[in-house]
């Protein structure tokens, strides 16, 4: 179970950074956990960028 959490965490970090490790993604045991982490990390990075852009636009309108 711990390997699954570690794979997810690594995937989340990679997704946040906009990269993907094909070797980890293809691992038969932890690949699915890694891939979900990549997707979640990518979504988190997108949300952070979106919020930053909305704040920037609000500051410009003041």
C-alpha positions as a printed NumPy array, in Angstrom:
array([[  0.   ,   0.   ,   0.   ],
       [  2.835,   2.396,   0.801],
       [  4.225,   1.958,  -2.729],
       [  0.9  ,   3.144,  -4.111],
       [  0.997,   6.311,  -2.005],
       [  4.584,   6.994,  -3.015],
       [  3.73 ,   6.487,  -6.688],
       [  0.745,   8.828,  -6.414],
       [  2.845,  11.468,  -4.641],
       [  5.558,  11.251,  -7.291],
       [  2.924,  11.501, -10.005],
       [  1.328,  14.524,  -8.355],
       [  4.701,  16.281,  -8.186],
       [  5.431,  15.438, -11.823],
       [  1.975,  16.564, -12.937],
       [  2.365,  19.854, -11.084],
       [  5.681,  20.377, -12.849],
       [  4.196,  19.507, -16.243],
       [  6.148,  16.333, -16.857],
       [  5.484,  12.593, -16.94 ],
       [  7.783,   9.625, -16.34 ],
       [  6.829,   6.948, -18.871],
       [  8.707,   4.247, -16.987],
       [  6.791,   4.92 , -13.768],
       [  3.509,   5.202, -15.658],
       [  4.039,   1.788, -17.25 ],
       [  4.877,  -0.007, -13.989],
       [  2.387,  -2.874, -13.679],
       [  1.912,  -2.477,  -9.908],
       [  2.039,   1.265,  -9.261],
       [  1.524,   2.73 , -12.742],
       [ -2.182,   3.456, -12.269],
       [ -1.497,   5.286,  -8.994],
       [  1.275,   7.295, -10.629],
       [ -0.919,   8.233, -13.601],
       [ -3.767,   9.404, -11.339],
       [ -1.242,  11.491,  -9.413],
       [ -0.039,  13.075, -12.665],
       [ -3.592,  14.021, -13.612],
       [ -4.364,  15.397, -10.154],
       [ -1.106,  17.354, -10.134],
       [ -1.859,  18.811, -13.546],
       [ -5.317,  19.888, -12.41 ],
       [ -3.863,  21.485,  -9.263],
       [ -1.309,  23.398, -11.347],
       [ -4.044,  24.588, -13.725],
       [ -6.204,  25.755, -10.824],
       [ -3.297,  27.682,  -9.304],
       [ -2.582,  29.386, -12.643],
       [ -6.26 ,  30.198, -13.118],
       [ -6.569,  31.751,  -9.663],
       [ -3.393,  33.787, -10.212],
       [ -4.75 ,  35.093, -13.523],
       [ -8.107,  36.046, -11.992],
       [ -6.31 ,  37.926,  -9.218],
       [ -4.118,  39.689, -11.765],
       [ -7.184,  40.749, -13.756],
       [ -8.894,  41.988, -10.594],
       [ -5.842,  44.06 ,  -9.675],
       [ -5.798,  45.617, -13.141],
       [ -9.439,  46.634, -12.853],
       [ -8.928,  48.548,  -9.607]])
